[in-house]
Amino acid sequence: MSHKKIEFCHEDLIESHRHAVMAQTAYMDGKEAKAIFKTLGWTGHKFFDHDGAQAHVVWNKKEVAVCFRGTEPTEISDILADLNAWPDKAMVGDGLVHNGFQNELEKLWADITKELTPHLSKKLTICGHSLGGAMATICASRLQMDIDVHCLYTYGSPRTGTSDYIKKFEHVRHFRFVNNNDIVPTVPLWLMGYRHHSDPMYIDFNGMIHAKMPYWQRLKDKLKGRWRALKKGQVFDNVYDHSMQYYAQYTGEEADVRRDV
């Protein structure tokens, strides 16, 4: 499935790092997260936690953002959501979505939409890592039916739905970051009909971001990353590369971006 060309400028890189830190902060509880969001320029904050599903809504005078927490190995609801890969009818539009991811978002949906209501005239962004990235993607697909979603930022996100589902919100700008051998973006399996929304912003084994890198070059780079990890004794490189810490680091101040041809 082809996607529209990704345009990526310096301002996009700054915002990608800012939202990476926000996605990392989303793993924290309300009080601790509020202080960090404030340093990022957000003057308002609301934290939601329902049956293991968590999200933060933050805002200032011009912007509003929804940040979803990713998978916590200690949260049984997260594990069940990840395992519940059977496709289900999307809440809006055509196609099928991952049942577990959609159910996790549904736990928070009423609170999120209510909190966004006073901020509909502001620039809206959505972000998340891992399970949080999947929830962010589904959230964007639903919100864009009624309001403008300025941008979606995901880090190590799994596939969320079928091609018919993805086509309904292809116009939503999405920076989907994938770090080298991160295993999570490879599931659920392509053979099950699941597809990604947007081409990847691929981070190579040296930490360089590629806004456009051919599949065969990514494959070669993944092998290089795997070999380097094995030499370091890192057997589970695909899990190691999933860490939100590295997504925040590689989109940081010293980030290098290539536009491969």
PyMOL commands that set and color helices and strands:
alter all, ss='L'
color gray80, all
select helices_A, chain A and resi 10-25+30-39+76-83+99-119+131-143+163-167+184-186+190-192+215-231+237-240+244-250
alter helices_A, ss='H'
color red, helices_A
select strands_A, chain A and resi 44-50+53-59+63-68+87-89+96-98+123-129+151-155+174-179+200-203+209-212+257-259
alter strands_A, ss='S'
color yellow, strands_A
deselect
rebuild
show_as cartoon
